[in-house]
Amino acid sequence: MNIETFKFWKRSNRQGDQENRVITLPRNRQSEFPTNKINTALYSPLSFIPLFLIGQFSKLANLYFLIIGLLEQIPGVSPVGRFITLVPLCMILFVSMVKEIIEDIKRRSSDTTVNSLKCQVFTKQWRRTSWGDIHVGDIVRVSTDQTFPADVVLLTTSEPSRTCYVQTSSLDGETNYKIRYPIPIAIDCENVVLRGSQLKNTHWVIGVVVYTGSETKIMLNSTRNVIKRSTVDYATNWLVLCLMGILLCLTAICAVFYESFLREVGSKHTYLGGFDHSQFTFHYSFITFFILFHNIIPISLVVTLEIVKMIQSYVISHDPQLYSKTSETNAIVKTSAIIEELGQINYIFTDKTGTLTCNEMILREISIGSQKHQLTGQLPVDFSYVFKNVDKTTFDLFVMNLLLCNTVVPEEGQDSRISFQSSSPDETAILSALYDNNYKLLKRNGNEITIDFNGVVENWTVLAHIDFTSERKRMSVIVQSPRDEIYLFMKGADVVIFERLGSHEGEMYEGTFRNLEIFALNGLRTLCLAYKRISHDECKVILSDFQQAITNIAERDVEIEKVADRIERDLQILGATGIEDRLQDRVPETIQALRKANIKIWMLTGDKLETAINIGYSCNLIDHEIDLKVISCNDIDSCRQLLESILLEKGIPSTEFGKIRQNPARHANFSIVITGKELAFALDPACVDIFIDVVIHSKSVICCRVSPLQKQNVLLMIKQQVNDTITLAIGDGANDCSMIKAANVGVGIIGKEGMQAANTADFAIGEFSHLTRLLFVHGAASYRLIVYISVFTKILFSIYCHFSTTSLTYFLVKWSSVVYIWLCSMYFTPHCPLFVLDCWINRAHVRRILMYLTCTKA
């Protein structure tokens, strides 16, 4: 193999780091490139003890008892035994240490499983190598259905068309296939396959590794696991501080009185042995009283809270109403330390694909001119009969447009039935529906497409192909029929298609326009279809212009768009389609219940704008009575002006720069829709304060075309800049992991995208609809239990002891009291919480909670 050199920008988490990366083939052994091993564990053998102790003693209660335990070791000062406090504290730390070790071992086991996966690497010959042993510059071979071990630039494929198809569901949640090409002259994103992608519909590909381990995109988009603490923990810290202040004051007063008493008694009663007035003993007295009164903060409180959380975790995990028949799993509690946070949620950030929807598109409506037909999917339909009143040529061109203007790849299964894969789920749904009704896409081989048009097999040739982009909002192909006819077929958003029509009059236009409005009102995703006939001479000129644009490496995209804009004119309307993205069961009811509970919901998705809005309507996130504000701008200044106009229109007061906002009790009647490009402008320091003022007063927010890091950033923006917010993030794919980790509570959906999100999350459920029971029943119960125990522990102990300290004081002087005091103080606290816990989650209480959804806060 010839030695070749590639240059890339160096990836780094640090801004401004843009050094060139030079990769030489064969393997580049420079030490500055990281290995391909991944490590998601929280601790290392050397860092475990210090990090664990720092985490434990960041809780003021543990630090307080440590100080008490050390003071008890001073001989002649402590009025109690030396180990009364240290023994239960060490037991608490030991249990917590075992728990942390077990959880970290699970993380390391998962990392070892991934690092041990095998891949073929070329070193004079092909050999199987572990993923962890792959380096930058290695030549790797990936076969069909295998996962790419690192970020790879393609060199060649097994297909004659020099293309391959990859599935990126673990990266962006999209289960449809994407086309990738080997490197031509210059490298762009279509020549790179990211780690975690799966090769589909291609026998094999060969590529060179360019980024490994921590520098792969999937790892850069993820964040390290962090130890989460609940708001009750922080409140407990403040309570401990207040009690410590009271304790210090009480101790100081008693020490002063004791010193005064000693001096008075020593001077009047010399027979007691005399008193040295020059000796200062206040600090000894202070320490003695401090130890004596230290039970004002009970050590049993910490233990009892942990016991209650463990029991409540068991109740959640074994709740039969949280069992998912789809994934055949119960709810999973992975972080019991924050279980009470479930009862305080006021912001939910949710993914769309696989979380709200089943990611199963279904073609529901077809419109050709003024005539439309609804597909039930039960029996095949003779379209030629259904649309018998439509001109036959128009009908044929409509079906040809659907069959040819797409990126669908037909794949024959074991039962000889053809399945379809595409970068667009809409295309898959359309081709599957047509296949069931005898209009079939049979084969795609490079530029040749074979179709079965109601029993007639034809071969069409694709002469040019212009991809769909979020800016173009349309897709076009120039095709040549077996009869040597040349057509331009185009499909896309209705607004874009209509402005490129040659005529806006006639029954075809008016009927299509009317049916599109009906489809949109029904929450369907709409596509509009158009065409025009091209002469052979015109086609030669167009193809020549396209070739020149493609070879212009510096401004390729700009030149292609100029050619496309010139030829995509004077079109004739053909019709439209309406596609349903089926929601999961009871999603609209769940979101409606959450909104009634005054919980603000953000939907964050990588889908395009139109898709996100349609799903928003379908799942009750937005409705037609809400003023929908779509943020559309080209720079930071225009974004700021647009946000300021919304503030002025809705009468929203602006907040001072950098000031923490208060969460508004009521929201204005509008919702925000924003794409990833505009979101980058809105999160700029010049706009972010105004953007926060707008979104916190809106009823809901939809963010589309956003990256995993943007999902994390908007969550952190609300979490850090808005006061009294408890955030929950829910998703099902690897692209949601950063958001889930950043939230106060992370919930993973166990679904088709795998276990990445569920493994990262604090809680895992099988369906989005389980969120209401998790929050309104278990979350509310846990929050009340924890608060009651935290507040009333000392009162319950006093009642249990009949407001007497005699027996407790008596045993303080005895060594056996080490066990007795600890167990005695533990006895009263579990009994009441366990009894309350047993009675709390009963049917009557559940019915009351679900009836009054707005009363979710304690």
Secondary structure, DSSP 8 states (H G I E B T S, - for coil): ----EEEEE---SSTT---EEEEESS----TTS--S-----S--TTTHHHHHHHHHHTSHHHHHHHHHHHHTTSTTT-SS-TTTTHHHHHHHHHHHHHHHHHHHHHHHHHHHHHHT-EEEEESSSEEEEEGGG--TT-EEEEETT-B-SSEEEEEEESSTTS-EEEEEHHHHSEEEEEEE----SS--GGGEE-TT-EEES-SEEEEEEEE-GGGSHHHHTS--------HHHHHHHHHHHHHHHHHHHHHHHHHHHHHHHHHHHHHH-GGG----TT---HHHHHHHHHHHTGGGS-THHHHHHHHHHHHHHHHHHT-GGG-BTTTTB--EES-GGGGGGGGS--EEEE--TTTTEEEEEEEEEEEETTEEEE--SSS---HHHHTTTS-HHHHHHHHHHHHHSS--EEEE-TTS-EEEE-S-HHHHHHHHHHHHTTEEEEEEETTEEEEEETTEEEEEEEEEEE---TTT-EEEEEEE-TTS-EEEEEEE-HHHHHTTBS---SHHHHHHHHHHHHHHHTT-EEEEEEEEEE-HHHHHHHHHHHHHHHH-STTHHHHHHHHHHHHS-SBEEEEEEEEEEEE-TTHHHHHHHHHHTT-EEEEE-SS-HHHHHHHHHHTTSS-TTSEEEEE--SSHHHHHHHHHHHHHHHT-----TT--B---SS--SEEEEEEHHHHHHHTSTTTHHHHHHHHHHSSEEEEES--HHHHHHHHHHHHHHBTT--EEEEESSGGGHHHHHHSSEEEEE-BTTBSHHHHHSSEEES-GGGHHHIIIIIIHHHHHHHHHHHHHHHHHHHHHTTT--HHHHHHHTSTTHHHHHHHHHHHHHHHHHHHHHHHHSSHHHHHHHHH-TT----
